[in-house]
Structures are given as structure tokens and as C-alpha cells.
Amino acid sequence: MNKINFFYISMIFVLLGLSGCSHDTETFDGPSLVDRFGPFTSLNDLEVSQPAVDFAAGETVFFTASFNKNVNWVLEITGSESGSVKRIEGFSDGLDASNATWNGGTTNLPLFRDEVCNVILSIPEEPDFIGTETVETLSRRVFEGSLFSSFEEELSGVDLFVGNFEFELIAERRNDFPAEGDSYYVLEGTDNVVPNFFVGLVDIKASSTGNTYLEFPTTVPEDLFFNCFMLSDAGPHGIAIIDFYVDRNDDGVFDQDQDQAFRVTPDYDLSSWEGWLQISHAMSDTGITQEDLEKIVNIRLLLISDMNSQPNPPLQVEFGIDYMIFTGGGPLDLN
């Protein structure tokens, strides 16, 4: 072999060696071949960081698990008594405190109670995989805001007025399916013969909170939000209305001919959902001023039957309400 050929052969080996070494430092964008085509393996089973959690004390709980590759996973926590659901989803090769921490929030109403919760970890692309755990909630999460009523206590005659003018309104506390706590309030029509329009109303007075006027986190209408949970059976003929009554003459009560009411429009069409629904709106949507906010003496709930759509005889209408709370800076955040 002459010197020229030896030189060229040597250079080829050097270049091949350099090319092979550079592979270790190259970056790779996108999913790995293992993620896309490799078999799935669970490396560590689902575990919970603690068996019980006290949300009211500010505690949280997190879940851990690990896999051999990145996958889409779904962690679902369900209250054994309330039926509440919290869902956490992610794409990773494991769960830990950074991506699977629960602070007592809720994805689907009702809210969690003090109860044992069942936890299920699933991977949609791996139907044979399932992870299970349980965690006990020793106390419920406390949400920030000014709570007006959660209907846990019976309202007295002084604090409650029921306008049953057509003698067919049931207005009462019930405990069969609360959105929060142990009870909620129901307005229900009882007469399915008389083609009525106005079923009835309920006034819940500020005095039920121990004050003449409602107290809020802020009195700036744009920053103050009214929130509640409303229950509907999706009946096609019911309408719910919520009014805020202001004491314009400063006598501490609402006077029909002298004071003013503020309402969010449009009204709540009870046919548009089934079950519990969170309702939130800025108080500025009612047109109320900051001065008027400081003089709200009661909140009125009204039940209406849409007679333009009712059959003959008309069907009953109803709705439930729970956890009426005012928050500052934004709607009530259940997450």
C-alpha cells in the first residue's frame, strides 16, 4: 500500500470515528421510539402521600406512581358519600407532588364531604392498567369569600319570607342531594292544573348573617362576584330568578314602594342543564353601584313557570339552591 492510499484510508477511519462520537451529544426533539412503540410497564404502583387529609387546616395530599415511558394518565378521586369527583390529568412517566396534588377542590359538583374517597388511576391507551387507592377527608376545604347562606341551619321567620301567593309553592330545606354540606333549599311548584305563571318567591334577609346589610370582600361592583350552586331537573318550563334588594331609605328593611331591586339578565333557564351547576357573575352585571352594594338587605329567589311552552295541564317546575357566597376578584374557584 503506497503512502497516498494509506493516508486516505486513515482519514476515512478518523472521520467515521468522529461521526460516531457525535451521536451521544445530539439532542432529540419529539417523542422517543419507546414512548411511541415500546411496550408499557408500570414501575411503581399508585400510592398516596398520607391516608387522611385535613383540608380545612390547609393540608394537601399527593399521589405517586411511575412508568417506563411517557403516557397520558387520568387520576379520578370520587367521594364515597357525596359522589363528588376531582379529576387530574397529565402526560408524563410518573405522578408526584408536582403534577398530582389535591387541595380538596372539585371538578364535578357536589363538593366533597368528610368521607372516604376512592382513587383510580387509569391510562386510556393501556386499558388493562388500573391503579387504586383510598384517602379520607377529615375536613372539607374552606373557600375564600363571604358566605351568605349554605342552608345548614333552619332560617327563622324573622330572616325568611315565603311569598306563596298562589298557594302552590313548597319552599323548604332538604338533605337528599346537597351540593355542599348536609342540606340545601328547594322552591317547588305543587299545582299542575292551574296554568299559573308566578309560582312563588323566597326572601332571605341579611339579618340571617347577624347584620343589617350584607358584608362583602369588596364593594367594587366589577370586582365582587355572586356565586351559588343551582339544581335543575332539566324540565323544559322552569325559570329561576335571583334579585338583590337595596335599602334606599335607610330604614334597615326592604320597602316595596321605596327601595330598589337589581337583577342579572337573562334569567336562569332551568331546561339548559341537569344536576348541580355553579352560577357566578359580577355584581356589576346587575347595574348596581358601589353605594347600593353597601345597603343590600335581602336576596330574593323566584320560581317562574313559562306558560308559553307549558302543555295543558302544565307540568310542575322546581329548582334547588345551595352555598350562596360572594368572592372578590373573580368567580368562586373550585379547582
C-alpha positions as CSV (number, residue, x, y, z in Angstrom):
1,M,0.0,0.0,0.0
2,N,1.5,3.3,-1.0
3,K,1.6,6.4,1.2
4,I,-1.2,8.2,-0.6
5,N,-3.7,5.3,-0.2
6,F,-2.7,4.8,3.4
7,F,-3.4,8.5,4.1
8,Y,-6.8,8.4,2.6
9,I,-7.8,5.2,4.4
10,S,-6.6,6.7,7.7
11,M,-8.7,9.8,7.1
12,I,-11.8,7.7,6.4
13,F,-11.4,5.9,9.8
14,V,-10.9,9.2,11.6
15,L,-14.0,10.8,10.1
16,L,-16.1,7.7,10.9
17,G,-14.9,7.7,14.5
18,L,-15.7,11.4,14.9
19,S,-19.1,10.9,13.3
20,G,-19.9,8.0,15.7
21,C,-18.8,10.0,18.8
22,S,-21.1,13.0,17.9
23,H,-24.2,10.8,18.2
24,D,-24.0,10.9,22.0
25,T,-24.3,14.7,22.2
26,E,-27.1,15.2,19.6
27,T,-30.5,16.4,21.0
28,F,-33.7,14.8,20.0
29,D,-37.0,16.6,19.6
30,G,-40.3,14.8,19.8
31,P,-41.5,11.5,21.4
32,S,-38.9,8.7,21.7
33,L,-39.4,5.4,19.9
34,V,-40.1,3.8,23.3
35,D,-42.9,6.2,24.0
36,R,-44.5,5.6,20.7
37,F,-43.9,1.9,20.1
38,G,-42.3,0.3,23.2
39,P,-44.4,-1.9,25.5
40,F,-45.8,-0.2,28.6
41,T,-44.6,-1.3,32.0
42,S,-45.7,0.0,35.4
43,L,-42.6,0.5,37.6
44,N,-44.2,1.7,40.8
45,D,-47.8,1.2,41.8
46,L,-50.2,4.1,42.8
47,E,-49.6,5.3,46.3
48,V,-51.0,8.2,48.4
49,S,-48.7,10.5,50.4
50,Q,-50.9,10.2,53.6
51,P,-54.0,8.1,54.4
52,A,-56.1,11.1,55.7
53,V,-56.0,14.8,54.9
54,D,-57.4,17.9,56.8
55,F,-58.2,20.4,54.1
56,A,-59.7,23.0,56.5
57,A,-56.3,23.1,58.1
58,G,-54.6,23.9,54.8
59,E,-53.2,20.4,54.2
60,T,-52.9,18.8,50.7
61,V,-52.3,15.2,49.6
62,F,-50.4,14.0,46.6
63,F,-50.2,10.7,44.7
64,T,-47.2,8.9,43.2
65,A,-46.7,6.2,40.5
66,S,-44.1,5.6,37.8
67,F,-43.9,4.1,34.3
68,N,-41.2,3.1,31.9
69,K,-42.4,5.8,29.4
70,N,-44.4,8.9,29.0
71,V,-48.2,8.3,28.8
72,N,-51.5,10.1,29.1
73,W,-52.9,9.3,32.5
74,V,-56.1,10.2,34.4
75,L,-56.4,10.3,38.2
76,E,-60.0,10.4,39.4
77,I,-61.0,10.9,43.1
78,T,-64.6,10.2,44.0
79,G,-66.3,10.8,47.3
80,S,-67.9,7.6,48.6
81,E,-70.9,9.6,50.2
82,S,-71.1,12.8,48.2
83,G,-70.4,11.4,44.8
84,S,-68.1,14.4,44.1
85,V,-65.4,14.0,41.5
86,K,-62.0,15.6,41.2
87,R,-60.1,14.8,38.0
88,I,-56.4,15.4,37.4
89,E,-54.8,14.6,34.0
90,G,-51.3,14.6,32.7
91,F,-48.7,13.3,30.2
92,S,-45.5,12.0,31.9
93,D,-43.7,8.9,33.0
94,G,-45.0,9.3,36.6
95,L,-47.1,11.1,39.2
96,D,-45.6,13.1,42.1
97,A,-46.3,16.2,44.1
98,S,-45.6,18.4,41.1
99,N,-48.4,17.1,38.9
100,A,-50.7,15.1,41.2
101,T,-51.5,17.2,44.3
102,W,-55.1,17.5,45.5
103,N,-56.1,20.5,47.7
104,G,-59.7,19.5,48.2
105,G,-61.1,21.1,45.0
106,T,-63.8,19.6,42.9
107,T,-64.2,19.1,39.1
108,N,-67.8,17.9,39.2
109,L,-70.3,19.1,41.9
110,P,-71.3,18.4,44.6
111,L,-68.4,19.4,46.9
112,F,-66.6,16.8,48.9
113,R,-67.7,16.0,52.4
114,D,-65.9,14.5,55.4
115,E,-65.7,11.0,53.8
116,V,-63.6,8.2,52.4
117,C,-62.6,8.9,48.8
118,N,-61.9,6.2,46.2
119,V,-58.9,7.0,43.9
120,I,-58.5,5.4,40.5
121,L,-55.5,5.9,38.1
122,S,-56.1,4.9,34.5
123,I,-54.2,5.2,31.2
124,P,-56.6,5.4,28.3
125,E,-54.1,3.9,25.9
126,E,-53.5,0.9,28.3
127,P,-57.0,-0.4,29.1
128,D,-55.5,-3.3,31.1
129,F,-53.8,-1.0,33.6
130,I,-55.5,0.3,36.7
131,G,-54.3,1.7,40.0
132,T,-56.4,2.1,43.1
133,E,-56.1,3.8,46.5
134,T,-58.2,5.5,49.1
135,V,-57.8,8.7,51.1
136,E,-60.0,10.0,53.9
137,T,-61.0,13.7,54.0
138,L,-61.1,14.7,57.7
139,S,-62.5,18.1,56.9
140,R,-63.7,20.0,53.8
141,R,-61.8,22.7,52.0
142,V,-62.6,26.2,53.1
143,F,-63.2,28.5,50.1
144,E,-62.4,32.2,50.4
145,G,-65.2,34.7,50.3
146,S,-68.2,36.0,52.3
147,L,-70.7,33.2,52.8
148,F,-74.3,34.4,52.7
149,S,-76.1,31.0,53.2
150,S,-75.3,27.3,52.9
151,F,-78.7,26.4,54.4
152,E,-77.1,24.2,57.1
153,E,-79.3,25.9,59.7
154,E,-83.0,26.4,59.6
155,L,-83.9,30.0,58.8
156,S,-86.3,31.6,61.3
157,G,-89.4,33.6,60.4
158,V,-87.6,36.9,61.0
159,D,-84.9,36.1,58.5
160,L,-87.1,34.4,55.9
161,F,-90.2,35.4,54.0
162,V,-92.0,33.0,51.7
163,G,-94.3,34.5,49.1
164,N,-96.8,31.7,48.4
165,F,-99.4,33.9,46.8
166,E,-101.0,31.2,44.6
167,F,-100.9,28.6,47.3
168,E,-98.8,26.1,45.4
169,L,-95.2,26.7,46.4
170,I,-93.2,24.3,48.5
171,A,-90.1,26.2,50.0
172,E,-88.0,24.1,52.3
173,R,-84.6,22.7,53.3
174,R,-83.8,19.2,52.1
175,N,-80.9,16.9,52.7
176,D,-81.3,14.2,50.0
177,F,-78.8,15.7,47.5
178,P,-77.0,18.8,48.7
179,A,-74.2,20.5,46.7
180,E,-72.3,21.4,49.9
181,G,-72.7,20.2,53.5
182,D,-75.8,18.4,54.6
183,S,-78.7,20.4,53.3
184,Y,-79.9,22.8,50.5
185,Y,-83.0,24.8,49.8
186,V,-85.8,24.0,47.3
187,L,-88.5,26.0,45.6
188,E,-91.1,23.7,44.0
189,G,-94.5,24.1,42.4
190,T,-97.2,21.7,43.5
191,D,-100.1,22.5,41.3
192,N,-100.2,21.0,37.8
193,V,-103.7,22.0,37.0
194,V,-103.9,25.8,37.3
195,P,-102.0,27.5,34.4
196,N,-100.1,29.8,36.7
197,F,-97.1,32.0,35.7
198,F,-95.8,33.1,39.0
199,V,-95.2,30.1,41.3
200,G,-93.7,31.9,44.3
201,L,-90.7,33.6,45.9
202,V,-88.5,33.5,49.0
203,D,-86.7,36.4,50.6
204,I,-83.6,35.6,52.6
205,K,-82.7,38.6,54.7
206,A,-79.2,39.9,55.6
207,S,-80.3,39.6,59.3
208,S,-79.7,35.9,58.9
209,T,-76.0,36.6,58.9
210,G,-76.3,38.8,62.1
211,N,-76.0,42.1,60.2
212,T,-78.4,44.7,58.9
213,Y,-76.7,44.7,55.5
214,L,-74.7,42.1,53.6
215,E,-71.0,42.2,54.0
216,F,-68.6,41.6,51.1
217,P,-64.9,41.1,50.4
218,T,-65.1,44.2,48.3
219,T,-67.8,46.8,47.4
220,V,-66.4,47.5,43.9
221,P,-69.2,46.0,41.7
222,E,-66.7,44.9,38.9
223,D,-64.6,43.0,41.4
224,L,-67.4,41.5,43.5
225,F,-68.9,38.1,42.3
226,F,-72.0,36.4,43.4
227,N,-71.8,32.6,43.3
228,C,-74.2,29.8,44.1
229,F,-74.9,26.2,43.2
230,M,-78.3,25.7,41.4
231,L,-80.0,22.3,41.0
232,S,-82.2,21.6,38.0
233,D,-84.0,18.5,36.7
234,A,-83.8,19.9,33.1
235,G,-87.6,20.3,33.0
236,P,-88.4,22.5,29.9
237,H,-90.7,25.0,31.6
238,G,-89.0,26.3,34.7
239,I,-87.3,29.7,35.2
240,A,-85.3,30.8,38.2
241,I,-84.6,34.5,39.1
242,I,-82.3,36.0,41.7
243,D,-82.8,39.6,42.8
244,F,-80.7,41.8,45.2
245,Y,-82.7,44.3,47.2
246,V,-81.3,47.6,48.3
247,D,-82.5,49.7,51.3
248,R,-82.6,53.1,49.6
249,N,-84.4,54.9,52.5
250,D,-82.0,53.6,55.2
251,D,-84.6,52.0,57.5
252,G,-82.8,48.7,57.5
253,V,-85.5,46.7,55.7
254,F,-86.9,46.4,52.2
255,D,-89.9,48.6,51.4
256,Q,-91.7,47.6,48.2
257,D,-92.6,51.1,47.1
258,Q,-89.4,52.9,48.1
259,D,-86.4,50.6,47.7
260,Q,-84.9,49.1,44.6
261,A,-84.1,45.6,43.2
262,F,-81.2,44.6,40.9
263,R,-81.2,41.5,38.7
264,V,-78.9,39.7,36.4
265,T,-80.4,39.1,33.0
266,P,-81.2,36.9,31.2
267,D,-83.0,34.7,33.8
268,Y,-81.8,31.2,34.5
269,D,-83.4,28.8,32.1
270,L,-83.8,25.6,34.1
271,S,-84.1,23.5,30.9
272,S,-80.5,24.1,29.9
273,W,-78.8,21.7,32.4
274,E,-79.4,18.8,34.7
275,G,-78.0,18.4,38.2
276,W,-75.9,20.9,40.1
277,L,-74.4,23.9,38.3
278,Q,-72.2,26.6,39.6
279,I,-73.5,30.1,38.8
280,S,-71.2,33.1,39.0
281,H,-71.5,36.6,37.8
282,A,-70.0,40.0,38.6
283,M,-72.4,42.3,40.6
284,S,-71.7,45.0,38.0
285,D,-73.8,42.9,35.6
286,T,-76.8,43.9,37.6
287,G,-76.1,47.6,37.2
288,I,-75.7,48.1,40.9
289,T,-73.5,50.9,42.2
290,Q,-70.9,50.8,45.0
291,E,-73.2,52.8,47.2
292,D,-76.1,50.4,46.7
293,L,-73.9,47.4,47.4
294,E,-73.4,48.7,50.9
295,K,-77.1,48.6,51.5
296,I,-78.3,45.2,50.3
297,V,-80.8,43.9,52.9
298,N,-82.0,40.7,51.3
299,I,-81.7,38.3,48.3
300,R,-84.9,37.2,46.6
301,L,-85.4,33.8,44.9
302,L,-88.3,33.5,42.4
303,L,-89.7,30.5,40.6
304,I,-91.5,31.1,37.3
305,S,-93.4,28.8,35.0
306,D,-93.0,29.5,31.3
307,M,-96.7,29.3,30.3
308,N,-95.9,29.9,26.7
309,S,-94.3,26.5,26.4
310,Q,-96.3,24.6,29.0
311,P,-98.7,21.8,27.9
312,N,-102.2,21.5,29.3
313,P,-102.4,20.6,32.1
314,P,-99.0,22.3,32.9
315,L,-96.1,20.4,34.4
316,Q,-94.5,21.1,37.8
317,V,-91.4,23.3,38.0
318,E,-88.7,23.5,40.6
319,F,-85.1,24.3,41.4
320,G,-82.7,23.9,44.3
321,I,-80.0,26.3,45.6
322,D,-77.0,25.9,47.8
323,Y,-73.8,27.7,49.0
324,M,-74.5,31.3,48.2
325,I,-71.2,33.1,48.5
326,F,-69.6,36.4,47.4
327,T,-66.0,36.4,46.2
328,G,-63.6,39.2,45.4
329,G,-61.5,39.5,42.2
330,G,-63.2,36.6,40.3
331,P,-65.7,33.8,40.4
332,L,-65.5,31.1,43.1
333,D,-62.7,28.7,42.1
334,L,-63.5,25.1,42.9
335,N,-60.2,23.7,41.4
